[in-house]
Amino acid sequence: MLGDTIAAVSTPRGKGGVALLRISGDRAIEIASRVFRPKNKKALSDCEARLAVYGEILAPDGDGAWQAVDDGIATVFKAPASFTGEDTVELCCHGGMLLTETVLTSCLAAGAKPASAGEFTRRAVMNGKMGLSSAEALGNILEASTHEQLKLAHNGMGGRIEKKTEAIYNALRDVLASIYVKIDYPDEDLADMSREDIIASLENCEKELCALANTYRTGHAIAEGIPTVICGRPNVGKSSLYNRIVGRDAAIVTDIEGTTRDVLTETAALGRVTLRLFDMAGLHETSDPVERIGIDRAEQAMREAELILAVFDGSRAATQEDFDLIEYLAKQNATVVAVINKGDVGDMDEPLYAASFANVVKISAKDGDGMDRLSDCVEKLFVDGSLDSRRDAVLTNARQHAAAVSALEAVRHALDALQGGYPIDLSCTDAENAMSALSELDGRAVSEDIIAQIFSHFCVGK
């Protein structure tokens, strides 16, 4: 509950040099004063805000008295100048597992409630300290596994999306105000914008929203990752390519066909793009029931993939299985890149693959030759090179993209009505819908279910 004062450990569980506990709420300083005794003999409430204070950390013993269990540091942040916008105290103690749990238990005994997942960040959003998209970017920072994800998440923390959507929102608000004036006073020239001005403003909003929505392809490729399948007939080098992308020997590689029988999964970076990578059994006819299960799983993964890396053996002439795979891939919705492996040995059927696929890259998975070309190819397919992930507003998840598309569609409906010569009041509802969608995007008006779903992915101490 927002009215409670909450506490949690904000550092990972385990042994370490130090551990940090956070207390936030109206009673944060009062509760921390029971747990922490400054060495300077001042009351914690009288200590200077945002100044680290050295002292003793206390815990109740079996007789109800409070005894020192550690030396540590307390830092007081007074509302609204804190992460959550509430009075907050951060306690730093030594990082023993038992000690950390003891200090947290002491905070709870002093009157704090246990924080739920993401509750500190949630309070920051509710108290206007950050927008919802910035909070999502903070979650992306915690989950980042590639440097490009980290750069994009840090950009999102700067409030780029909120600033972009606020500008569009304000433009729509001005349009709506002028429309209402024209409806209420049809015979007076009181509106700030003429019909032509309103159309021009909506056209600019459409342009800005279209550009913003289009950033999701790049944001999705970096932040969420592209579901990617590596496929091909047995023993063409699929697992070697998988290992090369992952950067370690995650899949067994032998000269024996059918080594991989199940679907292997890893998340790895290929250039700026994050791949949610699937290596799988070679596609071919088989009577082996175990191998058949692996092939069925491979085909299911291909149907769900956004990118397929189809591997062919460049050192041998194409087989019937290769021709069958080419035909099969033509029916898939995913983007396909033909990867001609063993290119250091030869390329028997380069014209065949060039005629069959729009994207063809020759590599040697064994020694890594050509991996830069594969990386460049995938980047061009999924990343807008004109976007600067450090400075531009980039949508990074499906929720943000859906809200942007909803706003874009509403603006287009309003434009259609105005450009079609219909009465100006017919565009009111669409303009309002666009503003509502933008409010959902940056968190000004979003359902409690969506808020809960977003913060459920955070750790308790954040």
C-alpha positions as CSV (number, residue, x, y, z in Angstrom):
1,M,0.0,0.0,0.0
2,L,1.3,3.5,-0.8
3,G,0.6,4.7,2.7
4,D,2.9,2.2,4.3
5,T,6.5,2.7,5.0
6,I,8.4,-0.1,3.3
7,A,11.8,-1.7,3.6
8,A,13.9,-4.2,1.6
9,V,17.4,-5.2,0.8
10,S,18.5,-3.6,-2.4
11,T,21.7,-5.5,-3.0
12,P,21.9,-9.1,-4.2
13,R,21.5,-11.9,-1.7
14,G,24.8,-13.5,-0.7
15,K,28.1,-12.7,0.9
16,G,29.7,-9.4,0.0
17,G,31.7,-6.5,1.3
18,V,28.6,-4.3,1.9
19,A,24.8,-4.6,1.7
20,L,22.3,-1.8,1.2
21,L,18.8,-1.6,2.7
22,R,16.3,1.0,1.7
23,I,13.4,2.3,3.8
24,S,10.8,4.6,2.2
25,G,7.6,6.3,3.4
26,D,6.3,8.8,5.9
27,R,7.8,7.0,8.9
28,A,11.1,6.2,7.2
29,I,13.2,8.4,9.4
30,E,11.4,7.4,12.6
31,I,11.8,3.7,11.8
32,A,15.5,4.1,10.8
33,S,16.1,6.0,14.1
34,R,15.2,2.8,16.0
35,V,17.6,0.7,13.9
36,F,20.5,3.2,13.6
37,R,22.3,5.2,16.2
38,P,24.7,7.9,14.9
39,K,28.1,8.1,16.5
40,N,27.9,11.9,16.5
41,K,25.1,11.5,19.1
42,K,22.7,13.5,16.9
43,A,19.1,12.3,16.2
44,L,18.9,10.9,12.7
45,S,16.1,13.4,12.0
46,D,18.6,16.2,12.7
47,C,21.3,14.9,10.5
48,E,21.9,16.7,7.2
49,A,20.0,15.3,4.3
50,R,22.0,13.3,1.7
51,L,25.0,13.2,4.0
52,A,26.4,9.7,4.9
53,V,26.4,9.3,8.7
54,Y,28.5,6.7,10.5
55,G,27.0,4.8,13.4
56,E,25.8,1.6,15.0
57,I,23.1,-0.7,13.6
58,L,20.8,-2.1,16.2
59,A,18.6,-5.2,16.4
60,P,16.2,-6.4,19.2
61,D,17.5,-9.2,21.4
62,G,15.4,-11.8,23.1
63,D,14.6,-9.6,26.0
64,G,13.2,-6.8,23.9
65,A,16.2,-4.5,24.2
66,W,18.0,-3.2,21.1
67,Q,21.7,-4.1,20.9
68,A,24.4,-3.1,18.3
69,V,25.0,-5.9,15.7
70,D,27.2,-3.9,13.3
71,D,28.7,-0.6,12.4
72,G,27.4,1.0,9.2
73,I,26.3,4.2,7.4
74,A,22.9,5.8,7.1
75,T,21.9,8.4,4.5
76,V,18.7,10.4,4.9
77,F,16.8,11.6,1.8
78,K,13.9,14.0,2.6
79,A,10.8,14.2,0.4
80,P,10.5,15.1,-2.3
81,A,14.3,15.0,-3.0
82,S,14.6,11.2,-3.0
83,F,14.3,8.4,-5.6
84,T,10.7,7.6,-4.5
85,G,9.6,11.2,-3.7
86,E,9.1,10.1,-0.1
87,D,11.2,10.3,3.0
88,T,13.8,7.6,2.4
89,V,16.7,6.2,4.5
90,E,19.4,4.0,3.1
91,L,21.3,1.8,5.5
92,C,24.7,0.3,4.5
93,C,26.0,-2.6,6.6
94,H,28.5,-5.4,6.1
95,G,27.4,-7.9,3.5
96,G,27.0,-11.1,5.5
97,M,23.8,-13.1,4.7
98,L,22.7,-13.5,8.3
99,L,23.6,-9.9,9.2
100,T,21.7,-8.5,6.2
101,E,18.6,-10.5,7.1
102,T,18.9,-9.4,10.7
103,V,19.0,-5.7,9.8
104,L,16.0,-6.1,7.5
105,T,14.1,-8.0,10.3
106,S,15.0,-5.1,12.6
107,C,13.5,-2.6,10.2
108,L,10.3,-4.6,10.1
109,A,10.3,-4.9,13.9
110,A,10.6,-1.1,14.0
111,G,7.4,-0.7,12.0
112,A,8.2,-1.1,8.3
113,K,6.4,-3.3,5.9
114,P,8.2,-5.7,3.5
115,A,8.5,-4.1,0.0
116,S,7.0,-5.9,-2.9
117,A,8.7,-6.4,-6.3
118,G,9.5,-3.0,-7.9
119,E,7.6,-1.1,-5.2
120,F,10.3,1.6,-4.7
121,T,10.3,2.4,-8.5
122,R,6.5,2.2,-8.6
123,R,6.3,4.8,-5.9
124,A,8.7,7.0,-7.9
125,V,6.3,6.8,-10.8
126,M,3.2,7.4,-8.7
127,N,4.9,10.4,-7.1
128,G,5.9,11.9,-10.4
129,K,9.6,11.3,-10.0
130,M,9.8,9.5,-13.3
131,G,7.5,8.5,-16.2
132,L,6.4,4.9,-16.9
133,S,8.7,4.5,-19.9
134,S,11.6,5.7,-17.8
135,A,10.8,3.1,-15.2
136,E,10.7,0.4,-17.9
137,A,14.1,1.6,-19.1
138,L,15.4,1.2,-15.5
139,G,14.1,-2.4,-15.6
140,N,16.0,-2.8,-18.9
141,I,19.2,-1.6,-17.3
142,L,18.9,-4.2,-14.6
143,E,18.3,-6.9,-17.2
144,A,20.8,-5.7,-19.8
145,S,23.1,-8.5,-21.1
146,T,24.7,-6.5,-24.0
147,H,26.4,-3.1,-24.2
148,E,23.8,-2.0,-26.8
149,Q,21.0,-2.9,-24.5
150,L,22.7,-0.9,-21.8
151,K,23.1,2.2,-24.0
152,L,19.5,2.1,-25.1
153,A,18.2,1.6,-21.6
154,H,20.3,4.5,-20.3
155,N,18.8,6.6,-23.0
156,G,15.3,5.7,-21.9
157,M,16.1,6.6,-18.3
158,G,16.7,10.2,-19.6
159,G,12.9,10.5,-20.3
160,R,13.3,10.8,-24.1
161,I,10.0,9.0,-24.8
162,E,8.1,11.2,-22.2
163,K,9.5,14.4,-23.8
164,K,8.5,13.2,-27.3
165,T,5.0,12.1,-26.3
166,E,4.4,15.3,-24.3
167,A,5.2,17.5,-27.3
168,I,2.7,15.5,-29.4
169,Y,0.1,15.5,-26.6
170,N,0.4,19.3,-26.2
171,A,-0.1,19.8,-29.9
172,L,-3.2,17.6,-29.9
173,R,-4.5,19.5,-26.8
174,D,-4.2,22.8,-28.7
175,V,-6.0,21.3,-31.7
176,L,-8.8,20.0,-29.5
177,A,-9.2,23.3,-27.7
178,S,-9.6,25.1,-31.0
179,I,-12.1,22.6,-32.2
180,Y,-14.2,23.0,-29.1
181,V,-14.2,26.8,-29.5
182,K,-15.4,26.4,-33.0
183,I,-18.2,24.1,-31.9
184,D,-19.3,26.3,-29.0
185,Y,-19.0,29.6,-30.9
186,P,-19.5,28.8,-34.5
187,D,-20.3,32.3,-35.5
188,E,-17.3,33.9,-33.7
189,D,-13.7,33.8,-34.8
190,L,-12.3,33.0,-31.3
191,A,-10.3,29.8,-32.0
192,D,-6.5,30.1,-32.1
193,M,-6.3,27.8,-35.1
194,S,-8.1,27.8,-38.4
195,R,-9.3,24.6,-40.0
196,E,-6.2,24.6,-42.2
197,D,-4.0,25.2,-39.2
198,I,-5.7,22.2,-37.4
199,I,-5.1,20.0,-40.4
200,A,-1.4,21.1,-40.6
201,S,-0.9,20.4,-36.9
202,L,-2.5,17.0,-37.1
203,E,-0.4,16.1,-40.2
204,N,2.7,17.0,-38.1
205,C,1.4,14.8,-35.2
206,E,0.9,12.0,-37.7
207,K,4.5,12.4,-39.0
208,E,5.9,12.4,-35.5
209,L,3.9,9.4,-34.3
210,C,4.7,7.4,-37.4
211,A,8.4,8.1,-36.9
212,L,8.1,7.1,-33.2
213,A,6.2,3.9,-33.9
214,N,8.8,2.9,-36.5
215,T,11.6,3.0,-33.9
216,Y,10.1,-0.1,-32.3
217,R,11.7,-2.4,-34.9
218,T,15.1,-1.2,-33.7
219,G,14.1,-1.0,-30.0
220,H,12.7,-4.5,-30.2
221,A,15.8,-5.9,-31.9
222,I,18.1,-4.5,-29.3
223,A,16.1,-4.6,-26.0
224,E,13.7,-7.6,-26.4
225,G,15.7,-9.6,-28.9
226,I,14.8,-11.2,-32.2
227,P,13.6,-14.9,-32.0
228,T,16.2,-16.5,-34.3
229,V,16.4,-20.0,-35.6
230,I,19.5,-21.6,-37.1
231,C,18.3,-24.4,-39.4
232,G,19.7,-26.6,-42.2
233,R,20.2,-30.3,-43.0
234,P,22.5,-32.3,-40.7
235,N,26.2,-31.6,-40.4
236,V,26.3,-28.3,-42.3
237,G,27.8,-26.3,-39.4
238,K,24.6,-25.1,-37.6
239,S,26.1,-25.8,-34.1
240,S,29.4,-24.3,-35.1
241,L,27.6,-21.1,-36.1
242,Y,25.6,-21.2,-32.9
243,N,28.7,-21.5,-30.8
244,R,30.4,-18.7,-32.8
245,I,27.5,-16.3,-32.1
246,V,27.2,-17.3,-28.5
247,G,30.9,-17.0,-28.0
248,R,31.5,-20.4,-26.3
249,D,31.0,-24.1,-26.9
250,A,27.4,-24.3,-26.0
251,A,26.5,-26.9,-28.5
252,I,28.3,-30.2,-29.2
253,V,30.1,-30.2,-32.6
254,T,31.2,-33.4,-34.2
255,D,31.5,-34.9,-37.7
256,I,28.6,-37.3,-36.9
257,E,25.3,-36.3,-38.4
258,G,22.4,-35.8,-36.0
259,T,24.4,-34.7,-33.0
260,T,21.8,-32.1,-32.1
261,R,18.5,-33.6,-31.3
262,D,16.7,-31.0,-29.2
263,V,16.3,-27.3,-29.5
264,L,19.1,-25.3,-27.7
265,T,18.5,-21.8,-26.7
266,E,20.7,-18.8,-25.8
267,T,20.5,-15.0,-25.9
268,A,23.5,-13.4,-27.6
269,A,24.5,-10.2,-29.3
270,L,25.3,-10.1,-33.1
271,G,26.6,-6.6,-33.6
272,R,23.9,-4.2,-32.3
273,V,21.1,-6.8,-32.5
274,T,20.2,-9.1,-29.6
275,L,19.3,-12.6,-30.9
276,R,17.1,-15.0,-28.9
277,L,18.9,-17.9,-30.6
278,F,17.6,-21.4,-31.2
279,D,19.9,-24.2,-32.5
280,M,18.1,-27.3,-33.6
281,A,18.1,-30.8,-35.1
282,G,19.0,-31.0,-38.8
283,L,15.9,-31.0,-41.1
284,H,15.7,-34.3,-42.9
285,E,13.5,-37.4,-43.2
286,T,14.1,-39.9,-40.4
287,S,12.6,-43.0,-38.9
288,D,14.3,-42.4,-35.5
289,P,11.4,-41.4,-33.1
290,V,13.7,-39.3,-30.9
291,E,15.2,-37.4,-33.8
292,R,11.7,-36.9,-35.2
293,I,10.6,-35.2,-32.0
294,G,13.6,-32.8,-32.4
295,I,12.7,-32.0,-36.0
296,D,9.1,-31.3,-35.1
297,R,10.3,-28.9,-32.4
298,A,12.6,-27.3,-34.9
299,E,9.7,-26.7,-37.4
300,Q,7.6,-25.2,-34.6
301,A,10.4,-22.8,-33.7
302,M,10.8,-21.8,-37.3
303,R,7.1,-20.9,-37.5
304,E,7.5,-18.6,-34.5
305,A,10.8,-17.1,-35.5
306,E,11.3,-13.5,-36.8
307,L,14.7,-14.4,-38.3
308,I,15.9,-17.6,-39.8
309,L,19.6,-18.3,-40.4
310,A,19.5,-21.1,-43.0
311,V,22.8,-22.8,-43.1
312,F,24.1,-24.5,-46.3
313,D,27.4,-26.4,-46.9
314,G,29.3,-24.4,-49.5
315,S,31.9,-27.2,-49.9
316,R,29.4,-29.6,-51.3
317,A,26.8,-29.5,-54.1
318,A,23.2,-28.9,-52.9
319,T,21.3,-32.0,-52.0
320,Q,17.6,-32.8,-52.3
321,E,17.3,-31.9,-48.6
322,D,18.7,-28.4,-49.4
323,F,16.2,-28.0,-52.3
324,D,13.4,-29.1,-49.9
325,L,14.6,-26.6,-47.3
326,I,14.7,-23.7,-49.8
327,E,11.1,-24.5,-50.8
328,Y,10.0,-24.8,-47.2
329,L,11.6,-21.4,-46.3
330,A,9.8,-19.7,-49.1
331,K,6.5,-20.4,-47.2
332,Q,7.8,-18.9,-43.9
333,N,6.9,-15.4,-42.7
334,A,10.3,-14.8,-41.0
335,T,13.1,-12.9,-42.6
336,V,15.6,-15.4,-44.0
337,V,19.3,-15.1,-44.4
338,A,21.1,-17.8,-46.3
339,V,24.4,-18.6,-44.6
340,I,26.8,-20.4,-46.9
341,N,29.1,-22.1,-44.4
342,K,32.6,-23.6,-45.1
343,G,33.1,-20.7,-47.5
344,D,36.9,-21.1,-47.0
345,V,36.7,-24.5,-48.7
346,G,34.5,-23.6,-51.6
347,D,31.1,-22.4,-52.9
348,M,29.5,-25.1,-55.1
349,D,26.1,-23.5,-55.6
350,E,26.4,-19.8,-55.1
351,P,24.1,-18.9,-58.0
352,L,21.4,-21.2,-56.6
353,Y,21.4,-19.5,-53.2
354,A,21.6,-16.0,-54.7
355,A,18.6,-16.7,-56.9
356,S,16.6,-18.2,-54.0
357,F,17.3,-15.7,-51.2
358,A,17.4,-11.9,-50.9
359,N,20.1,-12.1,-48.2
360,V,23.1,-14.4,-48.7
361,V,26.3,-14.3,-46.6
362,K,29.3,-16.5,-47.0
363,I,31.2,-17.5,-43.8
364,S,33.4,-20.0,-42.2
365,A,31.9,-20.8,-38.8
366,K,35.0,-22.8,-37.9
367,D,37.5,-19.9,-38.0
368,G,35.0,-16.9,-37.8
369,D,35.7,-15.5,-41.2
370,G,32.7,-13.6,-42.5
371,M,30.9,-13.1,-39.2
372,D,31.3,-9.4,-39.6
373,R,29.4,-9.6,-42.8
374,L,26.7,-11.6,-41.2
375,S,26.5,-9.1,-38.4
376,D,26.2,-6.2,-40.9
377,C,23.5,-8.0,-42.8
378,V,21.3,-8.7,-39.7
379,E,21.8,-5.1,-38.5
380,K,20.6,-3.6,-41.8
381,L,17.5,-5.8,-41.6
382,F,16.5,-4.9,-38.1
383,V,18.2,-1.7,-37.0
384,D,17.6,1.8,-38.4
385,G,21.0,3.1,-38.9
386,S,19.8,6.7,-38.7
387,L,18.7,6.3,-35.0
388,D,21.0,7.2,-32.2
389,S,20.3,4.8,-29.3
390,R,22.0,7.3,-27.0
391,R,19.9,10.4,-27.9
392,D,16.7,9.5,-29.8
393,A,13.4,8.4,-28.4
394,V,13.2,4.7,-29.1
395,L,10.2,2.4,-28.2
396,T,11.5,-0.8,-26.6
397,N,8.5,-2.9,-25.9
398,A,5.2,-4.0,-27.3
399,R,3.1,-2.0,-24.8
400,Q,4.8,1.3,-25.9
401,H,4.4,0.4,-29.6
402,A,0.7,-0.5,-29.2
403,A,0.0,2.8,-27.6
404,A,1.9,4.7,-30.2
405,V,0.1,2.9,-33.1
406,S,-3.3,3.5,-31.4
407,A,-2.5,7.2,-31.2
408,L,-1.4,7.2,-34.8
409,E,-4.5,5.6,-36.0
410,A,-6.7,8.0,-34.1
411,V,-4.9,11.0,-35.6
412,R,-5.3,9.6,-39.1
413,H,-9.0,9.1,-38.5
414,A,-9.3,12.8,-37.4
415,L,-7.4,13.9,-40.4
416,D,-9.6,11.8,-42.8
417,A,-12.7,13.6,-41.3
418,L,-11.2,17.1,-41.7
419,Q,-9.7,16.5,-45.1
420,G,-12.9,14.9,-46.3
421,G,-14.8,18.1,-45.6
422,Y,-16.9,16.7,-42.8
423,P,-18.0,18.8,-39.8
424,I,-15.1,19.7,-37.6
425,D,-16.8,18.2,-34.5
426,L,-16.4,14.7,-36.0
427,S,-12.7,14.8,-35.3
428,C,-13.1,15.5,-31.6
429,T,-13.4,11.9,-30.4
430,D,-10.4,10.8,-32.5
431,A,-8.2,13.6,-31.1
432,E,-9.3,12.6,-27.6
433,N,-8.5,9.0,-28.3
434,A,-5.1,9.9,-29.5
435,M,-4.4,11.9,-26.4
436,S,-5.6,9.0,-24.3
437,A,-3.3,6.6,-26.0
438,L,-0.3,8.9,-25.5
439,S,-1.3,9.1,-21.8
440,E,-1.1,5.3,-21.6
441,L,2.3,5.3,-23.3
442,D,4.0,7.6,-20.8
443,G,2.0,6.5,-17.8
444,R,-0.2,9.5,-17.2
445,A,-3.3,7.3,-17.5
446,V,-2.7,3.6,-17.5
447,S,-4.6,0.8,-15.9
448,E,-3.6,-0.7,-12.5
449,D,-3.2,-4.2,-14.2
450,I,-0.6,-2.9,-16.6
451,I,1.3,-1.1,-13.8
452,A,1.3,-4.3,-11.7
453,Q,2.5,-6.4,-14.7
454,I,5.4,-4.0,-15.4
455,F,6.7,-3.9,-11.9
456,S,6.3,-7.6,-11.2
457,H,9.5,-8.1,-13.3
458,F,11.5,-5.9,-10.9
459,C,13.5,-7.2,-8.0
460,V,12.2,-6.6,-4.5
461,G,14.8,-4.0,-3.6
462,K,14.2,-1.8,-6.6
